[in-house]
Amino acid sequence: MRRTIARRLLDRLFLTGEVVEAEQVTARMRRVRIGGDGLSDLRWAPGQHVRLLVGDGGPLGGVLRTYSVWRYDPAWEALDVIGFDHGGDSPGVSWIRGARPGQEVSFMRPEGSFALAREAPYHLFAGEETASVAFGAMLGALPEGASVYGAVEAGSPEDHLDLPGGLVRVCRGGASAAGSEVLVNAVRELELPDGPGVAYLAGEARTIQAVRAHLVGERGWQRRDVRTKPFWTPGRKGMD
Ligand SMILES: Cc1cc2nc3c(=O)[nH]c(=O)nc-3n(C[C@H](O)[C@H](O)[C@H](O)COP(=O)(O)OP(=O)(O)OC[C@H]3O[C@@H](n4cnc5c(N)ncnc54)[C@H](O)[C@@H]3O)c2cc1C
């Protein structure tokens, strides 16, 4: 009985879909397409994410892990997420690595407030691999002629996603993505117009803080000009 109630509750909270495609898109990033009947009328804005129920516990014992939506098209009845393989064996990355067509997956509807500004003199993006997924969706949704700047960091040249917008690519090599000076320095070196635009900073939490400190402290931006979304940080699980 208790199990039935829990199952009903889960069915209200979650959509059920199926992995319909999975492919390696960079050396350490895998795109997973999730399809299903409930995916023909989702409300989604570029920059938003879904929470997937993953782990070994089955529908009643899984854990939630968050992935930005790379693409969604109601006509496909499917959405794409792209997961970065950070090398651990934790539930999210294990699910991304193991996703195969035919596999059932429960997930929550798209949500989140990390979104494009309606108007901005220019848009500035900065983050590492995990952030580049949201950035891809956001860049693709900018009006033609929008002015774009930014830097994306990856472990190696083979780890960069193909993104529109001409963002500068930098590599951290073997250095940690946490509190990354490589990314802060890349943003510092950008030749930006006079005056602030709107910045979108995502990915590792300490790096985001450092990039924001640079924009506010060294370039004179207001904090309100900077939109941030921490995705992960060492030692924290399933950050949201
Ligand atoms: C709004 C939002 C959107 C996100 N979008 C994406 C996305 O599109 N693609 C994507 O790959 N990730 C994305 N993430 C990050 C993803 O949810 C986390 O990386 C998540 O922690 C992975 O789950 P896990 O079970 O593998 O690791 P957890 O169990 O959460 O953590 C285990 C350990 O791994 C470490 N860890 C987690 N992520 C990384 C990393 N990237 N590099 C190094 N160490 C790490 C943790 O700090 C922790 O110590 C997003 C997060 C949020 C909040």
PDBQT file of the ligand as one rigid body, heavy atoms in Angstrom, charges set to zero:
ROOT
HETATM    1  C1  LIG A 301      21.436  23.857 -12.750  1.00  0.00    +0.000 C 
HETATM    2  C2  LIG A 301      22.526  22.824 -13.036  1.00  0.00    +0.000 A 
HETATM    3  C3  LIG A 301      22.793  22.448 -14.345  1.00  0.00    +0.000 A 
HETATM    4  C4  LIG A 301      23.792  21.506 -14.614  1.00  0.00    +0.000 A 
HETATM    5  N1  LIG A 301      24.040  21.145 -15.907  1.00  0.00    +0.000 NA
HETATM    6  C5  LIG A 301      24.984  20.209 -16.169  1.00  0.00    +0.000 A 
HETATM    7  C6  LIG A 301      25.225  19.773 -17.513  1.00  0.00    +0.000 A 
HETATM    8  O1  LIG A 301      24.546  20.187 -18.448  1.00  0.00    +0.000 OA
HETATM    9  N2  LIG A 301      26.217  18.859 -17.718  1.00  0.00    +0.000 N 
HETATM   10  C7  LIG A 301      26.972  18.347 -16.681  1.00  0.00    +0.000 A 
HETATM   11  O2  LIG A 301      27.861  17.523 -16.923  1.00  0.00    +0.000 OA
HETATM   12  N3  LIG A 301      26.754  18.746 -15.413  1.00  0.00    +0.000 NA
HETATM   13  C8  LIG A 301      25.778  19.650 -15.142  1.00  0.00    +0.000 A 
HETATM   14  N4  LIG A 301      25.544  20.043 -13.854  1.00  0.00    +0.000 N 
HETATM   15  C9  LIG A 301      26.435  19.519 -12.822  1.00  0.00    +0.000 C 
HETATM   16  C10 LIG A 301      26.017  18.144 -12.342  1.00  0.00    +0.000 C 
HETATM   17  O3  LIG A 301      24.697  18.175 -11.831  1.00  0.00    +0.000 OA
HETATM   18  C11 LIG A 301      27.029  17.791 -11.252  1.00  0.00    +0.000 C 
HETATM   19  O4  LIG A 301      28.305  17.619 -11.818  1.00  0.00    +0.000 OA
HETATM   20  C12 LIG A 301      26.656  16.591 -10.454  1.00  0.00    +0.000 C 
HETATM   21  O5  LIG A 301      27.347  16.709  -9.232  1.00  0.00    +0.000 OA
HETATM   22  C13 LIG A 301      27.052  15.289 -11.074  1.00  0.00    +0.000 C 
HETATM   23  O6  LIG A 301      26.543  14.248 -10.266  1.00  0.00    +0.000 OA
HETATM   24  P1  LIG A 301      27.402  13.033  -9.777  1.00  0.00    +0.000 P 
HETATM   25  O7  LIG A 301      26.430  12.082  -9.149  1.00  0.00    +0.000 OA
HETATM   26  O8  LIG A 301      28.288  12.543 -10.882  1.00  0.00    +0.000 OA
HETATM   27  O9  LIG A 301      28.369  13.632  -8.668  1.00  0.00    +0.000 OA
HETATM   28  P2  LIG A 301      27.991  14.020  -7.108  1.00  0.00    +0.000 P 
HETATM   29  O10 LIG A 301      27.520  12.792  -6.377  1.00  0.00    +0.000 OA
HETATM   30  O11 LIG A 301      27.069  15.188  -7.154  1.00  0.00    +0.000 OA
HETATM   31  O12 LIG A 301      29.388  14.444  -6.591  1.00  0.00    +0.000 OA
HETATM   32  C14 LIG A 301      30.440  13.490  -6.335  1.00  0.00    +0.000 C 
HETATM   33  C15 LIG A 301      31.774  14.221  -6.357  1.00  0.00    +0.000 C 
HETATM   34  O13 LIG A 301      32.079  14.591  -7.700  1.00  0.00    +0.000 OA
HETATM   35  C16 LIG A 301      32.444  15.952  -7.733  1.00  0.00    +0.000 C 
HETATM   36  N5  LIG A 301      32.053  16.538  -9.021  1.00  0.00    +0.000 N 
HETATM   37  C17 LIG A 301      30.788  16.736  -9.478  1.00  0.00    +0.000 A 
HETATM   38  N6  LIG A 301      30.814  17.332 -10.674  1.00  0.00    +0.000 NA
HETATM   39  C18 LIG A 301      32.118  17.527 -10.985  1.00  0.00    +0.000 A 
HETATM   40  C19 LIG A 301      32.793  18.093 -12.108  1.00  0.00    +0.000 A 
HETATM   41  N7  LIG A 301      32.147  18.589 -13.162  1.00  0.00    +0.000 N 
HETATM   42  N8  LIG A 301      34.155  18.102 -12.102  1.00  0.00    +0.000 NA
HETATM   43  C20 LIG A 301      34.852  17.603 -11.053  1.00  0.00    +0.000 A 
HETATM   44  N9  LIG A 301      34.264  17.054  -9.957  1.00  0.00    +0.000 NA
HETATM   45  C21 LIG A 301      32.934  17.008  -9.940  1.00  0.00    +0.000 A 
HETATM   46  C22 LIG A 301      31.648  16.555  -6.574  1.00  0.00    +0.000 C 
HETATM   47  O14 LIG A 301      32.166  17.786  -6.194  1.00  0.00    +0.000 OA
HETATM   48  C23 LIG A 301      31.743  15.511  -5.514  1.00  0.00    +0.000 C 
HETATM   49  O15 LIG A 301      32.929  15.637  -4.811  1.00  0.00    +0.000 OA
HETATM   50  C24 LIG A 301      24.536  20.941 -13.554  1.00  0.00    +0.000 A 
HETATM   51  C25 LIG A 301      24.234  21.304 -12.230  1.00  0.00    +0.000 A 
HETATM   52  C26 LIG A 301      23.247  22.227 -11.970  1.00  0.00    +0.000 A 
HETATM   53  C27 LIG A 301      22.953  22.605 -10.543  1.00  0.00    +0.000 C 
ENDROOT
TORSDOF 0
